[in-house]
Amino acid sequence: MTVSLPDPMKDWIEAQIRTGEYASSSDYVRDLVRRDRERKDRLAALRKLLDEVEASGTSPRTMEEIFAEARATARSRGLLNE
């Protein structure tokens, strides 16, 4: 596979290789593809969750009840500093 890039992009990739994080331009591109696939998988999961939430309908609980439950959950997990 051959990919043509403008000079500023080539310079950027070469700079990333010089940092030692990547062994070659191919290594850098493989990392970009992996990250892009992971990002798209996370977005797909989020979209699925949003569709499920929307399909579940409106909650009978008040906003205060929902926030109180969220605070209690965060507190029990040590995520809330009060």
Secondary structure, DSSP 4 states (H G I P E B T S, - for coil): ------HHHHHHHHHHHHTTS-SSHHHHHHHHHHHHHHHHHHHHHHHHHHHHHHHH---SS-HHHHHHHHHHHHHHTT----
